[in-house]
Amino acid sequence: MGKGRLIAVVGPSGVGKDSVMEALCAACPGLLRVRRVITRAPGAGGEDCEAVSVEAFEARRAAGAFCLHWEAHGLHYGIPQDTLTQVQAGQDRLANLSRGVLPEAQALFPRLTVLHLTARPETLAARLSARNRETPEEIARRLARAPFALPEGVPVVTVSNDGPLPATVARALQALQPVRG
């Protein structure tokens, strides 16, 4: 088994996961981001993902195309099976995961590291409103989920993303450095 690791980025909606992940990949040329498969309409905004129908997603899931998959916010999310192969070959990968799938991820990826991004409620609310993807009711539901706890037993590095992005990325790189081994 290789020494690659999966860095699972988690945190509430609006915390800036996509921005932090993009900046981390720019700062670490060997670190590549996993492109998720999502049952989101093409062009709906948000991350660069492979948008598919529910039927196509379910067919892929049944065929074993995903090493991890879950449902959240009315959507289906999948991590391509080749992510596991890449990590086993010694490559580091960065993936936006659901907090609920972390125990399964830890079982699949022995060197899993969780980068838990946090932000104050007012920061989250402002970011969610600015992206214009959800109704006020949907934003309220997302904010209510923000403080949910992480599963016990997973290795977690927590970094606040309330300030400037470069400062957040610097703190994340510092925090992740000791586990790069």
Salt bridges, closest charged atoms under 4 A:
ASP18 OD1 - ARG33 NH2 2.43
GLU47 OE2 - ARG36 NH2 2.32
ASP48 OD1 - ARG35 NE 3.26
GLU50 OE2 - ARG60 NH2 2.57
GLU58 OE1 - ARG61 NE 2.79
GLU58 OE2 - HIS76 ND1 3.68
GLU71 OE2 - HIS76 ND1 3.71
ASP92 OD2 - ARG180 NH1 2.72
GLU122 OE2 - ARG120 NE 3.11
GLU134 OE2 - ARG131 NH2 2.63
GLU134 OE2 - ARG142 NE 3.21
ASP162 OD2 - ARG120 NH1 3.60
